[in-house]
Structures are given as structure tokens and as C-alpha cells.
Amino acid sequence: MINAELLGGEKLLKKLDNLEQLLGEPLRHTFQGSAELIEGEVKLETPRDVGHLAQSITHEVDSATIPLYAKVGTNKIYAQAVEFGTKPHWTSVKNLEGWARRHHVNPYAVQQAIAKRGTPPHKMFSKGWKSAEKDVIEYFEEVGNAIEQRWQQ
């Protein structure tokens, strides 16, 4: 027969009971800071005309006690076409008149160019992430250290 005793077991259980306090606040701070940083970088990379794409880009942090994610995005349906570009397609001149007027180009020429070549990708989310990536990695390295320090208390 082997008897084993876990020394410090009560202290361990107390820490595990406080996981929300141990992990929740540091993770929320990290996700919030990372999402705000990425959102700002994406907005800087977003093309601006009359549309409200840049203003529509927001972030959301998981509302759970211990957050597991943050999202940066937009509710504008056309954002995907701006991010990735489009294949050649036909669009109405009415869709292009305002843009063409503001850029002093013939809307029929723009229509023909889109029909022939599509639209180019702007990659604002990809570029925004790339600009923020180093700092986001640092945020997550710091949260690991913060959690470790809290664990040791």
C-alpha cells in the first residue's frame, strides 16, 4: 500500500477556484488592447471615399468571465469585395456615377474596366494585422507573465 499526500493542495484548490480572477482581467486587458490596436491599423489601411467602411470597422471582446477571443470586423457587406478584390463582372453605371464624378473619370470607362479586370484587392485587414502583429504578440507574452505572477502570489 502506498500513501501519498499532496502538500499545498488547499492552496492549489483556492487558486483554481479563483481562475476568473487569475485569468479573466489579464486576458480581457490583452484582448481589448490587441483588438483596439488592430482596429486602428485596419482603419488606416481602409480606402476612403464617400462610403462609411472605415467608420464601420469595430472590435468586440468575448463577454465571458474569462474571454477567449476578440474580433475586428465590419457589418458592411461590400467589405469583402474591398479586402479581396473582385473578378471581372458587370455592374450598373448607376453604381459608379458618384465615385467616377468625384474622381473625374468617365463612369462608362470604369464600368468597362471592372467588366474586363474586376477590382483590385485593398487588403486592409491583412495589412492592418501585419502592422499590429508584433505588438499583439508582445501583448500576449506580457499576459503570460502577468498570469504567472498572479499564480505565484
C-alpha positions as CSV (number, residue, x, y, z in Angstrom):
1,M,0.0,0.0,0.0
2,I,1.3,3.5,-0.9
3,N,0.1,6.6,0.8
4,A,0.5,10.0,-0.8
5,E,-0.2,13.4,0.5
6,L,-0.5,16.5,-1.7
7,L,1.3,19.3,0.1
8,G,-0.3,22.7,-0.6
9,G,-3.4,21.1,-2.0
10,E,-5.7,23.5,-0.3
11,K,-3.7,26.5,-1.6
12,L,-3.9,24.9,-5.1
13,L,-7.7,24.4,-4.9
14,K,-8.1,28.0,-3.7
15,K,-6.2,29.3,-6.7
16,L,-8.2,27.1,-9.1
17,D,-11.5,28.4,-7.5
18,N,-10.3,31.9,-8.4
19,L,-9.5,31.2,-12.1
20,E,-11.8,34.0,-13.2
21,Q,-9.7,36.5,-11.1
22,L,-6.4,34.8,-12.1
23,L,-7.1,34.8,-15.9
24,G,-10.1,37.0,-16.6
25,E,-8.8,40.5,-16.1
26,P,-5.4,40.0,-17.7
27,L,-6.9,38.3,-20.7
28,R,-9.6,40.9,-21.1
29,H,-7.0,43.6,-21.0
30,T,-4.8,41.8,-23.6
31,F,-7.7,41.1,-25.9
32,Q,-9.0,44.7,-25.6
33,G,-5.7,46.3,-26.3
34,S,-4.9,43.9,-29.2
35,A,-8.3,44.5,-30.8
36,E,-8.1,48.3,-30.4
37,L,-4.6,48.2,-32.0
38,I,-5.6,46.0,-34.9
39,E,-8.8,48.1,-35.5
40,G,-6.8,51.3,-35.7
41,E,-4.3,49.8,-38.1
42,V,-7.1,48.3,-40.3
43,K,-8.8,51.7,-40.4
44,L,-5.6,53.4,-41.5
45,E,-5.4,50.9,-44.4
46,T,-9.0,51.2,-45.5
47,P,-9.6,53.2,-48.7
48,R,-11.8,56.2,-48.1
49,D,-14.3,57.7,-50.5
50,V,-17.9,58.7,-49.6
51,G,-18.7,55.2,-48.1
52,H,-18.6,54.6,-44.4
53,L,-16.4,51.5,-44.5
54,A,-13.6,52.8,-42.3
55,Q,-16.0,54.2,-39.7
56,S,-17.9,50.9,-39.6
57,I,-14.8,48.9,-38.5
58,T,-15.1,47.9,-34.8
59,H,-14.0,45.3,-32.4
60,E,-15.6,43.0,-29.9
61,V,-14.1,41.2,-26.9
62,D,-15.7,38.0,-25.7
63,S,-18.1,38.9,-22.8
64,A,-17.4,35.6,-20.9
65,T,-15.8,36.0,-17.5
66,I,-12.6,34.5,-18.9
67,P,-12.6,35.9,-22.5
68,L,-11.3,33.6,-25.2
69,Y,-11.4,35.8,-28.3
70,A,-11.6,39.3,-29.8
71,K,-12.9,40.1,-33.2
72,V,-12.3,43.0,-35.5
73,G,-14.7,43.5,-38.4
74,T,-17.4,45.4,-40.1
75,N,-21.1,44.9,-40.9
76,K,-20.7,46.4,-44.4
77,I,-21.4,43.7,-47.0
78,Y,-19.1,45.1,-49.5
79,A,-16.1,45.0,-47.2
80,Q,-15.1,41.5,-48.5
81,A,-15.0,42.8,-52.1
82,V,-12.8,45.7,-50.9
83,E,-10.5,43.4,-49.0
84,F,-10.1,40.6,-51.6
85,G,-11.0,42.5,-54.8
86,T,-13.4,41.1,-57.3
87,K,-13.3,39.0,-60.5
88,P,-14.4,40.7,-63.7
89,H,-18.1,41.4,-63.5
90,W,-20.8,43.7,-64.9
91,T,-22.1,46.5,-62.7
92,S,-24.5,49.3,-63.5
93,V,-23.2,52.7,-64.3
94,K,-25.5,54.0,-61.7
95,N,-23.4,52.2,-59.1
96,L,-20.3,54.0,-60.4
97,E,-21.5,57.6,-61.2
98,G,-20.8,59.2,-57.8
99,W,-17.3,57.6,-57.5
100,A,-16.5,58.4,-61.1
101,R,-17.6,62.1,-60.7
102,R,-15.5,62.5,-57.5
103,H,-12.5,61.1,-59.3
104,H,-13.1,62.9,-62.5
105,V,-13.3,59.8,-64.7
106,N,-15.9,58.5,-67.2
107,P,-18.2,56.1,-65.4
108,Y,-18.6,54.1,-68.6
109,A,-14.9,53.6,-68.7
110,V,-14.9,52.4,-65.1
111,Q,-17.7,50.0,-65.9
112,Q,-15.7,48.6,-68.8
113,A,-12.6,48.2,-66.7
114,I,-14.4,46.4,-64.0
115,A,-16.1,44.1,-66.6
116,K,-12.6,43.4,-68.1
117,R,-10.4,43.3,-65.0
118,G,-12.5,43.3,-61.8
119,T,-11.5,45.4,-58.9
120,P,-8.1,45.3,-57.1
121,P,-7.8,44.0,-53.5
122,H,-7.0,46.6,-50.9
123,K,-6.1,44.0,-48.1
124,M,-6.9,46.5,-45.3
125,F,-7.5,43.7,-42.8
126,S,-4.4,41.8,-43.9
127,K,-2.2,44.9,-43.8
128,G,-3.7,46.1,-40.5
129,W,-2.9,42.7,-38.9
130,K,0.6,42.7,-40.3
131,S,1.2,46.2,-38.9
132,A,-0.1,45.3,-35.5
133,E,1.2,41.7,-35.3
134,K,4.5,42.4,-33.4
135,D,2.7,44.4,-30.8
136,V,-0.1,41.9,-30.4
137,I,2.5,39.1,-29.9
138,E,4.1,41.3,-27.2
139,Y,0.7,41.8,-25.5
140,F,0.2,38.0,-25.3
141,E,3.7,37.5,-24.0
142,E,3.0,40.1,-21.3
143,V,-0.3,38.4,-20.3
144,G,1.5,35.1,-19.8
145,N,3.9,36.9,-17.4
146,A,1.0,38.7,-15.6
147,I,-0.8,35.4,-15.1
148,E,2.3,33.7,-13.9
149,Q,2.9,36.5,-11.3
150,R,-0.7,36.3,-10.1
151,W,-0.3,32.5,-9.8
152,Q,2.8,32.9,-7.6
153,Q,1.0,35.2,-5.1
